[in-house]
Amino acid sequence: MKQLRIKLVKSFIGRPEKQRRILRGMGLERVNKTVYLKDTPEIRGMVNKVSHLVSAEECEIDI
């Protein structure tokens, strides 16, 4: 199963509320926190909206 490894690399202090909601929706609340999410178009869209705050890479994870 393809997954995305998403890491919050910049703080969202001072960012618009819409970007904060996107980050919280992905489960990112602290800098350097990493989450693994399914590689779907919805998640890709969220990553694109906050690409200046996160780093994302594809990875294969067996569950």
N, CA, C and O atoms as CSV, one atom per row, in Angstrom:
chain,resi,resn,atom,element,x,y,z
A,1,MET,N,N,0.834,-1.178,0.000
A,1,MET,CA,C,0.000,0.000,0.000
A,1,MET,C,C,0.882,1.246,0.000
A,1,MET,O,O,1.806,1.366,0.805
A,2,LYS,N,N,0.591,2.152,-0.895
A,2,LYS,CA,C,1.363,3.395,-0.943
A,2,LYS,C,C,0.877,4.342,0.142
A,2,LYS,O,O,-0.320,4.513,0.371
A,3,GLN,N,N,1.851,4.946,0.795
A,3,GLN,CA,C,1.547,5.916,1.824
A,3,GLN,C,C,2.444,7.126,1.649
A,3,GLN,O,O,3.463,7.067,0.960
A,4,LEU,N,N,2.059,8.214,2.274
A,4,LEU,CA,C,2.872,9.422,2.293
A,4,LEU,C,C,3.388,9.629,3.710
A,4,LEU,O,O,2.633,9.531,4.677
A,5,ARG,N,N,4.667,9.912,3.822
A,5,ARG,CA,C,5.263,10.290,5.101
A,5,ARG,C,C,5.303,11.811,5.104
A,5,ARG,O,O,6.010,12.419,4.301
A,6,ILE,N,N,4.556,12.416,5.994
A,6,ILE,CA,C,4.426,13.875,6.037
A,6,ILE,C,C,4.977,14.365,7.358
A,6,ILE,O,O,4.584,13.885,8.421
A,7,LYS,N,N,5.889,15.324,7.291
A,7,LYS,CA,C,6.527,15.869,8.484
A,7,LYS,C,C,6.343,17.381,8.504
A,7,LYS,O,O,6.569,18.055,7.499
A,8,LEU,N,N,5.936,17.904,9.644
A,8,LEU,CA,C,5.797,19.350,9.816
A,8,LEU,C,C,7.174,19.933,10.096
A,8,LEU,O,O,7.779,19.626,11.123
A,9,VAL,N,N,7.677,20.777,9.188
A,9,VAL,CA,C,9.031,21.306,9.334
A,9,VAL,C,C,9.051,22.781,9.744
A,9,VAL,O,O,10.087,23.283,10.181
A,10,LYS,N,N,7.919,23.480,9.609
A,10,LYS,CA,C,7.828,24.875,10.036
A,10,LYS,C,C,6.583,25.055,10.891
A,10,LYS,O,O,5.569,24.392,10.673
A,11,SER,N,N,6.664,25.942,11.852
A,11,SER,CA,C,5.540,26.217,12.728
A,11,SER,C,C,4.411,26.889,11.962
A,11,SER,O,O,4.643,27.607,10.990
A,12,PHE,N,N,3.178,26.646,12.418
A,12,PHE,CA,C,2.053,27.317,11.767
A,12,PHE,C,C,1.587,28.542,12.551
A,12,PHE,O,O,0.487,29.044,12.321
A,13,ILE,N,N,2.421,29.025,13.477
A,13,ILE,CA,C,2.108,30.256,14.195
A,13,ILE,C,C,2.099,31.412,13.187
A,13,ILE,O,O,3.036,31.565,12.403
A,14,GLY,N,N,1.053,32.209,13.213
A,14,GLY,CA,C,0.936,33.351,12.323
A,14,GLY,C,C,0.412,33.005,10.940
A,14,GLY,O,O,0.338,33.879,10.077
A,15,ARG,N,N,0.050,31.760,10.710
A,15,ARG,CA,C,-0.492,31.337,9.414
A,15,ARG,C,C,-2.004,31.478,9.424
A,15,ARG,O,O,-2.617,31.514,10.491
A,16,PRO,N,N,-2.614,31.558,8.240
A,16,PRO,CA,C,-4.074,31.668,8.172
A,16,PRO,C,C,-4.769,30.450,8.793
A,16,PRO,O,O,-4.223,29.347,8.812
A,17,GLU,N,N,-5.968,30.674,9.291
A,17,GLU,CA,C,-6.729,29.616,9.964
A,17,GLU,C,C,-6.987,28.431,9.039
A,17,GLU,O,O,-7.027,27.291,9.502
A,18,LYS,N,N,-7.162,28.672,7.759
A,18,LYS,CA,C,-7.409,27.578,6.812
A,18,LYS,C,C,-6.217,26.612,6.769
A,18,LYS,O,O,-6.399,25.395,6.731
A,19,GLN,N,N,-5.013,27.157,6.774
A,19,GLN,CA,C,-3.823,26.305,6.761
A,19,GLN,C,C,-3.689,25.553,8.085
A,19,GLN,O,O,-3.259,24.399,8.091
A,20,ARG,N,N,-4.046,26.174,9.195
A,20,ARG,CA,C,-3.995,25.519,10.495
A,20,ARG,C,C,-4.948,24.328,10.534
A,20,ARG,O,O,-4.611,23.263,11.052
A,21,ARG,N,N,-6.147,24.525,9.976
A,21,ARG,CA,C,-7.132,23.439,9.953
A,21,ARG,C,C,-6.647,22.275,9.106
A,21,ARG,O,O,-6.863,21.116,9.458
A,22,ILE,N,N,-5.996,22.577,7.993
A,22,ILE,CA,C,-5.469,21.525,7.126
A,22,ILE,C,C,-4.427,20.712,7.884
A,22,ILE,O,O,-4.454,19.482,7.847
A,23,LEU,N,N,-3.511,21.387,8.570
A,23,LEU,CA,C,-2.465,20.686,9.313
A,23,LEU,C,C,-3.058,19.838,10.443
A,23,LEU,O,O,-2.645,18.697,10.647
A,24,ARG,N,N,-4.014,20.393,11.168
A,24,ARG,CA,C,-4.641,19.628,12.249
A,24,ARG,C,C,-5.424,18.443,11.683
A,24,ARG,O,O,-5.476,17.381,12.302
A,25,GLY,N,N,-6.026,18.622,10.518
A,25,GLY,CA,C,-6.759,17.538,9.872
A,25,GLY,C,C,-5.861,16.380,9.481
A,25,GLY,O,O,-6.302,15.232,9.430
A,26,MET,N,N,-4.610,16.682,9.206
A,26,MET,CA,C,-3.644,15.632,8.882
A,26,MET,C,C,-3.004,15.056,10.143
A,26,MET,O,O,-2.258,14.080,10.065
A,27,GLY,N,N,-3.288,15.651,11.310
A,27,GLY,CA,C,-2.737,15.146,12.560
A,27,GLY,C,C,-1.410,15.762,12.940
A,27,GLY,O,O,-0.691,15.222,13.781
A,28,LEU,N,N,-1.078,16.890,12.328
A,28,LEU,CA,C,0.189,17.569,12.620
A,28,LEU,C,C,-0.071,18.740,13.558
A,28,LEU,O,O,-0.744,19.702,13.190
A,29,GLU,N,N,0.461,18.655,14.763
A,29,GLU,CA,C,0.248,19.726,15.725
A,29,GLU,C,C,1.540,20.304,16.270
A,29,GLU,O,O,1.526,21.383,16.864
A,30,ARG,N,N,2.658,19.616,16.084
A,30,ARG,CA,C,3.940,20.094,16.585
A,30,ARG,C,C,4.990,19.993,15.489
A,30,ARG,O,O,4.899,19.138,14.608
A,31,VAL,N,N,5.978,20.861,15.548
A,31,VAL,CA,C,7.084,20.819,14.595
A,31,VAL,C,C,7.840,19.507,14.781
A,31,VAL,O,O,8.011,19.034,15.905
A,32,ASN,N,N,8.285,18.931,13.685
A,32,ASN,CA,C,9.021,17.666,13.612
A,32,ASN,C,C,8.152,16.436,13.840
A,32,ASN,O,O,8.683,15.329,13.919
A,33,LYS,N,N,6.851,16.589,13.949
A,33,LYS,CA,C,5.982,15.426,14.066
A,33,LYS,C,C,5.797,14.820,12.681
A,33,LYS,O,O,5.652,15.541,11.694
A,34,THR,N,N,5.804,13.495,12.612
A,34,THR,CA,C,5.652,12.781,11.353
A,34,THR,C,C,4.404,11.909,11.416
A,34,THR,O,O,4.157,11.235,12.415
A,35,VAL,N,N,3.622,11.929,10.340
A,35,VAL,CA,C,2.447,11.069,10.232
A,35,VAL,C,C,2.520,10.311,8.913
A,35,VAL,O,O,3.120,10.779,7.945
A,36,TYR,N,N,1.907,9.149,8.889
A,36,TYR,CA,C,1.802,8.345,7.682
A,36,TYR,C,C,0.338,8.300,7.278
A,36,TYR,O,O,-0.511,7.845,8.045
A,37,LEU,N,N,0.044,8.776,6.068
A,37,LEU,CA,C,-1.323,8.817,5.580
A,37,LEU,C,C,-1.405,8.130,4.224
A,37,LEU,O,O,-0.419,8.068,3.489
A,38,LYS,N,N,-2.593,7.611,3.897
A,38,LYS,CA,C,-2.794,6.971,2.604
A,38,LYS,C,C,-2.564,7.970,1.483
A,38,LYS,O,O,-2.859,9.157,1.623
A,39,ASP,N,N,-2.044,7.486,0.385
A,39,ASP,CA,C,-1.770,8.327,-0.779
A,39,ASP,C,C,-3.042,8.457,-1.613
A,39,ASP,O,O,-3.282,7.673,-2.530
A,40,THR,N,N,-3.852,9.466,-1.276
A,40,THR,CA,C,-5.098,9.717,-1.994
A,40,THR,C,C,-5.059,11.127,-2.577
A,40,THR,O,O,-4.267,11.960,-2.137
A,41,PRO,N,N,-5.912,11.395,-3.565
A,41,PRO,CA,C,-5.946,12.758,-4.127
A,41,PRO,C,C,-6.294,13.819,-3.086
A,41,PRO,O,O,-5.805,14.946,-3.163
A,42,GLU,N,N,-7.134,13.467,-2.115
A,42,GLU,CA,C,-7.518,14.432,-1.078
A,42,GLU,C,C,-6.315,14.805,-0.217
A,42,GLU,O,O,-6.097,15.983,0.065
A,43,ILE,N,N,-5.541,13.821,0.197
A,43,ILE,CA,C,-4.360,14.084,1.023
A,43,ILE,C,C,-3.321,14.846,0.218
A,43,ILE,O,O,-2.680,15.757,0.742
A,44,ARG,N,N,-3.144,14.484,-1.059
A,44,ARG,CA,C,-2.198,15.217,-1.922
A,44,ARG,C,C,-2.592,16.682,-2.032
A,44,ARG,O,O,-1.727,17.558,-2.015
A,45,GLY,N,N,-3.882,16.958,-2.143
A,45,GLY,CA,C,-4.356,18.343,-2.215
A,45,GLY,C,C,-4.058,19.105,-0.941
A,45,GLY,O,O,-3.682,20.276,-0.986
A,46,MET,N,N,-4.225,18.440,0.207
A,46,MET,CA,C,-3.921,19.077,1.491
A,46,MET,C,C,-2.430,19.391,1.583
A,46,MET,O,O,-2.042,20.464,2.045
A,47,VAL,N,N,-1.597,18.447,1.139
A,47,VAL,CA,C,-0.145,18.659,1.169
A,47,VAL,C,C,0.235,19.824,0.258
A,47,VAL,O,O,1.100,20.627,0.609
A,48,ASN,N,N,-0.400,19.924,-0.903
A,48,ASN,CA,C,-0.092,21.028,-1.822
A,48,ASN,C,C,-0.440,22.380,-1.220
A,48,ASN,O,O,0.269,23.358,-1.458
A,49,LYS,N,N,-1.514,22.454,-0.445
A,49,LYS,CA,C,-1.926,23.721,0.164
A,49,LYS,C,C,-0.942,24.212,1.227
A,49,LYS,O,O,-0.808,25.417,1.442
A,50,VAL,N,N,-0.255,23.280,1.889
A,50,VAL,CA,C,0.676,23.659,2.961
A,50,VAL,C,C,2.090,23.160,2.662
A,50,VAL,O,O,2.852,22.854,3.579
A,51,SER,N,N,2.431,23.080,1.389
A,51,SER,CA,C,3.729,22.523,0.991
A,51,SER,C,C,4.907,23.330,1.523
A,51,SER,O,O,6.012,22.802,1.648
A,52,HIS,N,N,4.684,24.602,1.837
A,52,HIS,CA,C,5.754,25.438,2.375
A,52,HIS,C,C,6.001,25.164,3.860
A,52,HIS,O,O,6.974,25.665,4.423
A,53,LEU,N,N,5.134,24.376,4.497
A,53,LEU,CA,C,5.269,24.071,5.921
A,53,LEU,C,C,5.635,22.618,6.200
A,53,LEU,O,O,6.060,22.287,7.307
A,54,VAL,N,N,5.472,21.751,5.205
A,54,VAL,CA,C,5.683,20.313,5.429
A,54,VAL,C,C,6.661,19.752,4.409
A,54,VAL,O,O,6.921,20.353,3.366
A,55,SER,N,N,7.200,18.575,4.743
A,55,SER,CA,C,7.935,17.793,3.755
A,55,SER,C,C,7.182,16.480,3.608
A,55,SER,O,O,6.746,15.895,4.599
A,56,ALA,N,N,7.030,16.017,2.378
A,56,ALA,CA,C,6.274,14.800,2.122
A,56,ALA,C,C,7.053,13.928,1.144
A,56,ALA,O,O,7.679,14.422,0.207
A,57,GLU,N,N,6.997,12.627,1.385
A,57,GLU,CA,C,7.628,11.680,0.471
A,57,GLU,C,C,6.812,10.394,0.469
A,57,GLU,O,O,6.174,10.035,1.459
A,58,GLU,N,N,6.851,9.715,-0.665
A,58,GLU,CA,C,6.146,8.437,-0.794
A,58,GLU,C,C,6.938,7.339,-0.108
A,58,GLU,O,O,8.169,7.356,-0.090
A,59,CYS,N,N,6.213,6.387,0.452
A,59,CYS,CA,C,6.870,5.227,1.047
A,59,CYS,C,C,5.901,4.046,0.978
A,59,CYS,O,O,4.687,4.219,0.870
A,60,GLU,N,N,6.459,2.871,1.043
A,60,GLU,CA,C,5.674,1.631,1.040
A,60,GLU,C,C,5.623,1.100,2.460
A,60,GLU,O,O,6.661,0.907,3.093
A,61,ILE,N,N,4.420,0.862,2.963
A,61,ILE,CA,C,4.273,0.323,4.304
A,61,ILE,C,C,3.321,-0.864,4.233
A,61,ILE,O,O,2.234,-0.765,3.663
A,62,ASP,N,N,3.729,-1.970,4.807
A,62,ASP,CA,C,2.862,-3.142,4.901
A,62,ASP,C,C,2.169,-3.133,6.237
A,62,ASP,O,O,2.805,-3.029,7.287
A,63,ILE,N,N,0.853,-3.242,6.187
A,63,ILE,CA,C,0.087,-3.235,7.438
A,63,ILE,C,C,-0.531,-4.602,7.628
A,63,ILE,O,O,-1.224,-4.835,8.618
